[in-house]
C-alpha cells in the first residue's frame, strides 16, 4: 500500500451554548479547519486519516492512532503532501 499524507481544508460544525446574537452572526458559522495526517481510508462518503502511524520491523504499516473522519460534503480542498493523489 502506497502511503499518502494529506492536508484537508474543511468546514467543521460549530457549537455555542449561549443565546443567538443577531449582532454577531459570524460567531454562528461553520469553522474553517485544516487537518493533516495519513490517509487510512478514502471513499465517496468520507476520508479517514490518522495522526500517528506505527511500523513493524520490516517497515510495513502496523497500526494507526488518533483517527479523524471527515465527511466529503464538509471538505473544501485536499492537498497531497506525500504520495499519489486520488
N, C-alpha and C positions, 0 to 999 in steps of 0.2 A: 504494500500500500504506500503510495506516494504521500508524503507529508505536506499539508498546506497550513500556513499560518496566515490569518487574515485580520484586518481591522474592519469592523462593521459599524457603519454610521446608521443610527436608527432612532425612532421616536418612542420613548417609553411612556407608559401610563404615569399619571401624577396623582398624588393623594394630598388632600388638605383637610384637616379635621375642623377647621373654623367655618365661619359663615362666608357665603359668596359675596365678594366685594365688587360691585359694578365699576368702581373707580380703578381697580387693579385687576383687569381681566387677564393680563399676561401671566399672573400667578396660577391661572387655571387652564393652562395649555399643556400639551404633551412636552416632555423633557427631551431635548436633543442630547443624544448619548453616543459615545464611541466605546466599543468593547473589542479587545484584541485577544486572540487565542488560537489554539489548534483546532482545526475542523475535525469533529468526531463523526458527524452525520450531516448530510445536506440533502433535502428533498424539496418538493414543491410547497410544502406546508411550513417548514422551518429550517433553521440552521442551528446545530448543536455544537458548541465549542467548549474546550476545556482550557483552564488557565495554567494547569500543571500537567506535564506528561512524563511518565516513567518508562524506562527501557530495561530490557533484560541484559544478560551478559553478552549476548550476540548483537546487541544494538537494535533489536526489534521492539516495537511498541508493546509495553507490558500492561500499562494501566493509565487512566486519565482521572484527574481530580478537579474539583471546583468547576462544575458544569453550569453553563448558561444556555438556555433555549430561547431563541429569538424568532417569533413568528415572521414569515416572509412579508406579510402586509405592513409590518412596522419598519421594515428595512428600507433605507433610502439609498445606500451605496455600500458596496463591498470592495475593499482594497486588498488585493492579494500581496502579502509581504514576502511569502516564500511558497513555491510550488506552482502547480497548474491552476489556471482559473477555469471554473465550470459554471 
